[in-house]
Amino acid sequence: MTRADKVLLVGILLASLVSGTALYSRFFLDPVGAQPIQAVVTVSGKAFRTIALQSGARSSFVVQGRQGASKVEVDGRRVRMQQAPCENGICLKQGWIEHPGQSVVCVPGEIVIRIEGAAPLDAVTR
Amino acid sequence: MSKRATVIACLLVLLLIAGLALLRQSGANREYSSDQFLMDTLVSIKVYGNDRETLKTAVAVAYAEMHRIAELADGFAQPGTAAYQSSDVCRINALAGKKPVQVDGDTLAMLVLAKKYYQLSEGAFDVTVGPLMDLWGFGGKNPHLPAPDQIKAALKSVGCQDLVLNEQDRTVLLRKEGMKLDLGAVAKGYATEKALQALKKRGIEKALIDAGGNIRVLGQNVHNSAWRIGVKDPRKSNEIVAVLALEDTSAVTSADYYRGFEAGGKRYHHILDPRTGYPAAHNMTVTAVTQDAGQADILSTVFFVLAPEKALQLAEKLAGVELLLVTADGLIRHSTSLRGRLEVQPGAAYRYDQSR
């Protein structure tokens, strides 16, 4: 091997290491599957709280929306709007959600609860 | 170089090419998403591309377009406010029966589109439905069942034949006093399309806009296949009756499960048949699929108001327009050309008519 051959080989080795890592992380470390399912609560488009949805865990908390205080309830892997100050209560009727891509939306309060992660659907027309 | 070293080098080069290709692809698939509440609903915009700043700017411009259209079409602005001054719809309504109003090009475009579908649907779609919407109280907090003679009287102030559009002078006139525009079935879709065109102009090739369930997609999804769009089950929350596979098109739904009330054991919803003055009762839900979101928005209302057979006939007649509906008695039907881009999941509650 000449000196130039060696330099070339080392160069290729280094570059391959980088691309090999990219391939590995793409196909073997599934970033979505590895994370627990999370619900994200936003108010007027800004993140308010992120909750890990794990079986067995129960909690509830208050969110200050534009119409006042609403209450979010977490029951294991599912989450819902439990109380809302608005008259129509559409967010309450939306009930429990548990699958990635699902959301509960309160328009007057500008509150959204959305389950993150790889969803089977890109969106739902309604 | 020894033979073995050459083989190793070749293999490594292959790995390098594969890795670089992937890096390039994942770079182009960077996601940026944002939510805003406007036009009385949640609007979510999701875009994909290389550069976060470009994506962010494009989305900001898209929202600005939507806000602009929302202001022009806002029918509920209070007199004396800035919102009232910038609302073409408020000014047109205030001068009904008096004189023509100079309007923005987009307001005129919305009204031209609306009038076209008024004619095409033989009056099943009518943006001058305002007096009826007011009578039922659907704009406010307490909708209620009006008396039959009140409905009969309000119907006299409804009719697109008295909406005068002058495209040359860019003016609009409602010919009779008491007439009132309601762009509730037009503006959101029109604004969505405007937003999408703004994204496109900024070089975006993959995007999804969800304006309260009005869907407009650009290109393919992040996996380079058709976007998978569910169609909500009209009776069960968080369930779907079908999945549409869509590319560069829009899907807009009109359904009976929004903004309703009960009176005398009967449920009334807000999509009125402008010919009778009562809520249209032929369908639980209809989804119009066509490229332009503004057109899809209007068509979803047109199809909802028409009887299913008539709606399907009209959809078959219009180029590039498709339709999926669930009739009032639970039958799922769709236009012929939707087959192949549609998975129906009727479940136990609905029947699926596959005759088309």
Interface residues (C-beta under 8 A of the other chain):
Chain A: M1 D5 L8 L9 I12 L13 A15 S16 V18 S19 G20 T21 A22 L23 R26 T42 S44 G45 E87 K93 Q94 G95 W96 I97 H99 Q102 V105 V107 E110 V112 P120 L121 D122 A123 V124 T125 R126
Chain B: M1 S2 A5 I8 A9 L12 V13 L15 L16 I17 A18 G19 L20 L22 L23 S26 S34 D35 Q36 F37 D40 T41 L42 K141 L208 D210 G213 N214 I215 V217 N221 W227 R228 I229 G230 V231 K232 S237 N238 I240 V243 L244 A251 V252 T253 A255 T287
